[in-house]
């Protein structure tokens, strides 16, 4: 069968690749529009499996440049008809202008200990923050907050979902401070937390199990 996923391959051997299935924008079933000029709605999109943020799959969409940054969340069953920002099941926002909440987002942990992490790379005077929800509803306050320690480091710019680096059955928290200047100007650092479900309260990057650096 011909398919859009392997354009250029003549799967049915009829001598043509012009019969690929192609998606058209006009055929989209759902469209959600941002409401803030320059807010960059859709800059980061995170799909979360059922059991992590909710009993069903969830999609989080951020607008990191809208004020303090916004993250909107919808359950999969709610993404039909004409969803709007007002219909989002969750609306999270940063604390201060320029926090850039949602620039990085990830799901971690395991089925039995689900974790959702959201970066606010401009928070704490550009040191950056990662908020962590461990086994908690996104409508509740985060269970842990990881603070960057370097001015201008922008912790939380990138987070990675779904990787278990030490094989303990728990997906780990891998987060960057992309402009950290500890080792060289704006060289950046990546921090690895092997037990993200154990994070609680206020934490710092000094608690990371591994640091990846460059000179």
Phi, psi and omega in degrees: 000138176285147180209155182291338188285347180225052181308136180100354178254128180274081187295323184264008171057037178262008177085005182223144173249016182276355183258024176295146172285132183229135178276139177247143179303326182294344182265001180299139181274335186224137173224132177235128183254140170290167184232009183237123178300126180077006183286342178061045176301127183096004178300327176222132180231128181235122172261129187243128181297158175302139178099348179268298179262341185197174178293339177238169181299148184229145170243130174252134178232131184251156170231078191293340183259012177269097181063242178275358184098138181233146171231125179247141182230137177231142169288153182303322182291344181269354181269065176213163182070234182232071178295148177229174177301326181291338181268000181298138178290331179228141172224109179254145180218152177289175184272327184222156177308132178084012176288337179058043180300134176092003178298324173234139180215151180200156168247144190220190174079222183207175179303322183274343180221068184290145180222135172240134182233138180227132181269143171236081193293340180264357184289169181052047176058048177072006172289326178092151183219147169238121177266138186235130173249109182253106181065022183237154177291143180297343177281348178270163174299150178299148180279341178210151175227118179263122184258135170289157186244358184241124177302130180078011181281332179058053174301136177100005179296323178225135173230152184241133181264145159074031178238128179255095189284333183252005173070026181265008180084004181241119177292136191264162177267113177243117189220143182255150164244088199290340180243022176300130184252022181301318187256334175192158185303119178055028182289329179087154176219145173243131183249138179241120176252117187277343179228071184297334179289345179271354178288139179208147178064214178272127178230170178228169179292346176296341180274358178297145180282329181220143171238131173255125184229168175219152179255000000 
